[in-house]
Amino acid sequence: MFMQKRIVCAAVKHPSGSMLVGPRHYDHIMQRQAMANRVAFNEHECICGFLNQDGEFLTREQAWVVAVSAKQIIRKFTDDEGRLFSEHLY
């Protein structure tokens, strides 16, 4: 049975492949994960994106397509359409 892909949380991917996950990028939940794992998640070297329900990391652009298809966008902003931000979802 085909299940529609959906965005489930924000994610930050480190060049090593490690990820932080949470409701919003670099929120207190992600900060605690980074401290617990003793990995420096520098905003300039990491990729901000999202996870779908299968745990796949998607870039902001890939996540936008999934969120639009799943009708998850509840708020749009004129200057960032095509790139998903947590604020689009809630």
C-alpha positions, -999 to 999 in steps of 0.1 A, spaced: 0 0 0 14 34 -10 17 59 19 20 96 12 53 110 24 51 135 52 75 158 70 77 148 107 105 170 122 133 194 116 168 180 112 204 193 110 229 171 92 266 173 101 292 165 74 301 134 93 265 121 87 254 127 124 220 143 127 202 164 153 164 162 152 136 183 168 106 205 163 128 235 151 163 239 138 189 245 166 162 246 193 170 236 229 163 199 221 189 199 193 213 218 215 210 191 242 216 163 216 247 181 203 261 184 239 253 148 247 271 136 216 299 160 220 297 170 183 301 206 172 272 214 149 285 246 133 256 263 114 280 271 85 291 236 78 258 217 85 228 213 63 194 222 77 166 200 65 138 178 76 130 141 81 101 123 66 82 95 83 107 69 70 136 88 87 150 100 53 168 134 55 155 159 30 170 193 21 147 223 26 140 222 -11 131 185 -12 110 189 20 90 217 4 79 194 -24 68 167 1 51 192 24 31 208 -4 21 174 -18 9 163 17 -9 196 22 12 203 53 18 240 45 -4 261 68 15 294 63 33 309 33 59 337 31 65 356 -1 103 354 -1 110 317 8 86 296 -12 103 265 -25 123 261 7 107 246 38 110 262 72 94 250 104 72 281 104 54 268 73 42 238 93 28 253 125 
